[in-house]
Amino acid sequence: MKRRTRLAFLVSLLLMSLLAAAQQPARTTNDPELGKIKTPPLPAFHPQVPKRVVLPNGMVLLLQEDHELPLVDGIMRVRGGSRLEPASKVGLIDIYGDVWRTGGTKDKTGDQLDDFLEARAAKVETDGNADSTIISFSCLKPDFEDVFKVFLDVLQNPAFREDKIALAQFQLNTVIARRNDDIGQIARRVSTQLAYGPTNPYARFPEYSTVAAITRDDLIQWHRQYVHPNNIIFGVVGDFDSAAMEARIRQGFGSWPKGPEAPRPKITFTPEKPQLYFVPKEDVNQSDIQMVSLGIERNNPDYFAVEVMNYAFGAGFSSRLIKYLRTEKGLAYAVGGGIGSAFDHPGIFRLAMGTKSATTTDAVKGLKQELQKLINDPPRGEELRSAKDAILNAFIFNFDSKAKVLREQMAYEYYGYPLDFLDRYRAGIEKTTAEDVARVARKYIHPEQFVTLVVGNPEEIGDQLKGLGPVTKWDITIPPPPGEKGKSAGGGAESK
């Protein structure tokens, strides 16, 4: 599974902050001439809606013409991801997502496909995530027919060759061996387990034993069970005529019969007891702090007000967390967070902070104080306007190409959202009032429900944490490969 590293977190936070700072309106300037400049209203946002077609076999097509460059890109989302893999074979979708492509087809090895595609500067790739598996292609317009044939072959005739399975297992085992190297990765992984429960499918991660249990038959069976047209959303964007592309796709997939529907998972979320958990890491001189609880789903009517509150509270250089904990108190290397949302399950309400070991307790107390302040004194006036302006000004950059719009529309189709949700987003942000933000702050912020995690150096932290209440050590020991002696379990509360 792909997890964000600490470096990626810091870079993304910095870029988000720089963008937000660059887009802040000049309301606080002391120059009277600049103060006379009036910001014009944002132009209307009406992205081109892809052409939607449903084939008789249930496959949904979304076709988006874009004649700016002579390119054609396609992506298929297939229902069924790692949240459906057996607990005894966690890592199955990681292996499947790799070997679906690298394992080649019945007629060509993966290496032969590499040579064919590289000669045309084209790509056919596969991947997997929590709720879907993905196969995509990208090519120049003149090469579309040749590349599309390869795409069809990989989609319908994968070979899952044993040597590529062994390679993928070796690579995943390498990830397992190094998963405790980075303090940020540890904090992110463990805090997700604390928020969702360690056995929750969204919080599981591969072990040597689960990777070893995955066989070629498992990959073949998964493909047979899930890869059917009625489980697929297929989006194509690029330099083509929609009618001609629809005809070609009907030709390629029209005779493909329906298969069994992918099951809709019923997943329970069982957060750990709201107290302090500690992971010792002796080779660092800082602490990574995460405070987590359950978030919301994106179809929640309060989603837009939550987005505005999140921005004022934990995003950008002007956010409260940056202003008070980093700039004024000097407690944070990086800090941010807010109420997370996901399309079809609760996100995580996550606050993340990096601080030096000596200020660990002060940093935890500071986060809790800011949470309580957000309830008692929610954003209003200039703070609220600045947050809304920053979101709306940055909004267009998230959808400044037809390919980005298509990807977003595919997500709405996949999760059953209204296809005009993109238009509703901007309108929802614009309509959010101070009363809305105050209401969602009271509704969703419950400091007593937060689980607090500290990952850090026990010698440097010393006895600080005792002043924060009961402390439970969380075990991150990596169980050894099958057949080797060692601790048999890892990833749980070690002592109460």
N, C-alpha and C positions, 0 to 999 in steps of 0.2 A: 504494500500500500504506500502511496506517495504521501509523505508528511512534510509540512513546512518546517524548514530549519530555522534556527534562531537568526541567521544572517538574512534569510528571506523575509522574516518578520520585521527586522529592523529596516531593511531596504524599503519594503512596502509601506511601513509606517512613515518613513522619511519622505517618500515620494508623495504619499497622500497629504502629508503636512505641507510640503512645498506647494503642491497644486492648490490646496485650500488657501494658503497664505497669499498666493499670487492672485486669487480670485476674490479676496475680501474687498468689498466696496470701500471707497475712501471717505467714510462718514466721520472718522475720528480725527481727521487732519485739522491742524490749526491754521492752515493757509486759507484765508477767506475766498480767494479766487477759485481754488480747487473745490471748495465747499459749494460753489455755485453750479458745479457740473452735475447735471441730472442724469441718472442712469436710465436709459430707455427700457421699456418693457421687453422681455425676451420674445423673440419671434415665435410664431406658432410651431409646434412640433407635430408633424404628421408623417411618420416614416412610411415608406412604401410597404404595403402588406403583401406578403408572398401569396402566390396562387396556391390554393389548397385543393388537393384532389385525393379522393379515397378510392382505391382500386377495389374491385369485387372481392379480392381475397383479404381485404382489411388493411392493407398497407396504406399509410397516410403519407402523401407527398406534399412538400412545401417547396415551391419553385420561385426563385428570386433572380430576376434578370439584373445583370450589372455589366454594362458594356464599356466600362472605363478601361479595362485591360483584357487581353485575349486569354483569359484563364477560366477554368471550370473547376469548382470544388464541390465535393459531396460528402455528406456525413450521415450515417445511420445510427440511430439509438435503438438498441434492442432491449426490451424489458427483461429484467433479471440481472442482479448484480451481487456483490459480496454479502449483502444483508440476507441473501437466501442460501448462501453456501453452508454446508454442515459445520457445526462447531468443531468436529474432529478433522476438518480439512480446510481450516482458515488459511487463506493464501491461494485457494483454487482460482479465484478470478484474476489474481495477479499473474499466475502461470498461464491461464487461459488467454488473458489479454495479450501476453507476449507471443505465445506459441501459435495462436491463431494465424498470425502473419509470418513469423519466422519459420514455422514448421512447413510452410509451403502448401502446395496443393497436390492432388493425386498425380498430376502430370509434370509439375515443376517443383524443385526444391526452393526453399526460401532464398538461398543464395542466387539461384538462377533468376528468381523474380527481382532481386536486388539489381542484378546486371541489366535486366530488361528495362526497369523503371529508371535507373540512373542514366541510361543512354538517352532518355527523353526528359530528364529533369523533372520527373514525376514521382509521386508518392502514393502508396497504398499502405495504410497503417491500421492497427487494431489496439484496443485498450479496454480497460474495465474500471468501474468505480463502484460505489456502494449500491446504486440502484439500477445500473444498466451496463451493458457492454457496447462497445463502439467500434465501427469500422468506417474508415474515411478514405477519400482519394483527393489528389490535387494534381492538375496537369495543365499544359497549354491547350488551347482550343483545338488546334489541328491534331493533337494526339488523343483527343477525348475517346474516340472509338476503341483504340488499342488499349488504353488504360482502363476503360470501363469494362472491357472483357476480362482483364486481370482482376478487377474489383469483384466482378460476378463470380469468378472462379474461386477466389479466396473466400468469399461469402458462403458459397454453397458447397465447396469441395475441399475443405481443409484436411490436411494429412496428419497434423500433430505428430511430427516425427520425433522419435524417442531421444535423439541426440540433442534436439533443441529443448525438449522438456528438461533433460538433465542440466543443460546450461542455465535455463531459467530458474530451476531449483537452486543451483549453486549461487546464482546472483542474489536470489531472495535470502538465502542463508547468510550471505555476506551482509545484507542489510540488517538481519536479525543480530548478527555478531556485533554490529557497531551501533545499535540503537540506543545504547546508554552512553555514548561518547559525548553528545551535545546536550547541555543543560536545557536549552530551549525545547529540543525535541522531547526530552523526558517530561518537562512540565506540560507540554501540549498533550502528550499521550495520556499521562496519568490524570490530568484534570478532566479529560474527556471521559475516562473511566469513572471518575468520581461523579460527574454530572449525569451520566446515563446509566451507570452500573457496569461493573467490569465484564459481565457476560453479555451485555447488550450488543447486537450485531454492528452497531455504529462505533463501538468502543473496543472491539476485538482486534487483535493483531496476530500475525503468523508466529508460530513457534517452529523449532526444528522438527518436532514430531508431526505437526499438522502438514508441514511442507513435504515431509517424507512419505506421508500417507496418500499424496495425490498421484494418481496414475493416468496413463493415456486414456484408459477407459472412462475415467471421470470427465476428461475434457470432451471426449466424443459424446458421452451421455448428456453433458450440459448443452452442447451444441444441438443435439437432437431434440432436447426438451424445450429450448427457448428460441432458437433462431427460426422463426416462422413469420410470414408476412404480416399476420394480424398482430404481432408483437413489435412491429417496427414503425418508426417514424423516419422518413428519408427526406433530408433537406439538400437542395442543390442550388448553388449560387454561381453566377458568372455570365460569360459572354455566349448566350444561347437564346434561341427563340423558345418560349415556354411551350407552345403547341408541339413543336418538333421534339423537345425534350420529353414532354409527357408521352408522346407516341413511342419514343425509344425506350422509356422506362416500362411502359405497358408491354412492349415487345419482350423486354428482358425478364419481367416478373409476372406477366399475366397468367402464365400456366402454373405458377408456383402455388400449391394448395395451402389452405389454412392448416394450422396445427393447433395444439392445445394452448389455451390462454395462459399467460404467465400468472402465477398466483400473486395476490396482493398481500404483502406481509402484515401480520398483526404483531406489532412489537411493543413491549411494555418498557417503561422507563422507570428505573428504580435508583434514584440518586443515593449516594452514600450519606451517612449521618452528618448533619451540618456541624462540623467542628474543624480543627486544624489537623492537617496531615503533613508529614515531613518525609522527604526523600533525601538521605545523606549523599553528598557527592564531594569527596575529599579533595579533588584536584582543581577546584575553582575558588575564586576569591570574591564571589558575588552570590546573590540569591535571586532566583527566578520565582516570582509570586504569581499565583493564579487564584482568583476567586470566581467560583462558577455556581450556577443554578440553571434550571431549565428556562429556555427562551420561548419563542412563539412560532407558529406557522405563518407563512407569508400571506395566506389568504385571510388572516385575521383583520377585521375592520380597523383595528388600532395600528396596523402596520405602518402607515404613513406618519402618524404622530410619534411612534416609536423611533422611526428613522430620524426625524428632526431632533428628538431628545438625545439620541445616540450621538449625533454629530456635535451638538453643543457640549455634551458631557465628555466624550472620549475620542474625538477625531480632530486632526488638524492642530496647528500651533496655537490656535485661539481657544481650544477646548479647555474645560475646567481642569481635567486631569493633568494636562501639560502645564497649564498656567500655575496651578497651586502646588502640585507635587514635584514637578520637574524644575520649573523656573524659579518659583518663590522659595520652596523648601529644599531644593537640591537633593531630593530623595531618589530620583529616577534616572536611569540611563535612557530608558524608553518606557512609555506607559500609554495605555489606551484600552478601549473596550466599549461594550454596550450589549444590548439585548440582541442576540443572534436570532435569525429566522431561517427556516428551510421550507422547501416547497410542500413537502408532504409529511413532515414530522417536526417536533419542536427543535429549534436551534438551541444554542447554548448562550446563556447570559454570562459573558466572560469578561473579566477585568484582568489584564496582564501587565506585569511591571517587573523591571529589572533594577536591582539596587545593590549597593555594596553590602557586604556581610554585616558590618557593624550597625547598619540602619534597618535591618530586616523587620524588627518589631515596629519601628516608627512607620515604615512603609505600609505594613498591613493596617495599622491604625489609621493612617492617612487615607487609604482606600475606603475603609469603613466610614470614616467621617464624611468623605465626599459623597458616598452613597446616601447617607442620611441627609446631607445638605440638599441633595437633588430632590428628595421628597419634600423637605420643608421649604425650599426656595428654588422651585423649578425655573428653567429659562423663560425669560419674558423680555419684552422691549427690544433693545438693540441686540442683545445676545440671541434672541430668537430669530430676529430678522437676518442677522449675519449667518446663522446656521442654515436657514432656508435658502438664502442667496447662494451660499457656497454649494449646497446640494444641487440647486437648479442650474447654476453656471457650469458645474462639472458634468451634469447629466448628459449633455450632448456628446461629450468625449467618450462616453461609454457606448454610444451607438452612432459613431461617426462613419460607419461603413455599412453597406447592405449585408455583408457577411455577419457582422455583429448583431444586426437586427434579426437576421434569419435564425441565428443561434438562440436568441432570446425567445423568438416565436416558437421554436421547436420545444423549448422548455415549457412554455405555456401549454402547448399541445400535449406534451408528454404527461404533465401533471394535472391536466384537466382544468386549467385556468382559462378565463375569457381571453380571447386573442387580442383584445384591445387593452390588456392590462398595462402595456407600456404607456399608452396614452393616459390611463388612469393614474399612473405613478406620479407624473408631473402635476396633474391636477390635484392629487391628494396632498402632495407636499405644499403646494400653493395655498390650499384651503386650511391647513393646520393652524390652529390658534394657540395662544398661551394657555387657554383653558383645557384644550385637548392634551397638551404636553403635561400639564399639572395632573390631569386625570390619569394618564397612563403611568406617570411616575408613582402615584399612589397605588395604582392597580397592580403593577408588575414588580416593583422594587420591595423586596422583603429581606432586609439584611440578615435576619435570623435564619433564613433558609439557605444561605450561602455556605458552600464548602470551600475552605481555604487550603491551598497547597503551597508549601514552601519547598523548593529544591535548593540545597546549598551546602556549604562546608560546615559540618557540626562543630569543629574546633573553633572556627572564627565566629560562628553565631553564638556559641556558648550557651548560657542559660536564658537567653532573651525570650525564647518562645514560651517558657513556662508562664509568663505573665499574660498570655493570650488564651489560657484555658487548657483543657486536656489535649494532648498531642499523641497522634497515632502514627507510627512509622509505617510507611507504605513500601512493600517489598517489590523491587523491580529486578530481582535476580532472573537471569535468563536460564531456563531449564536446559540441560545439556541435550545433545542429539540422542536419538534412541540408541540404547546399548551402552552408553557411557554413564559412569557413575557421577552423581552430583545431586544437587537439590532438584526435586521433582516438580516444583511449582513456583510460579512467580507472578506478580501482578495482583497484589491484594494487601489487606491490612495485616501487618505482621504481629502487632501487639496492640492491645487495648488498654 
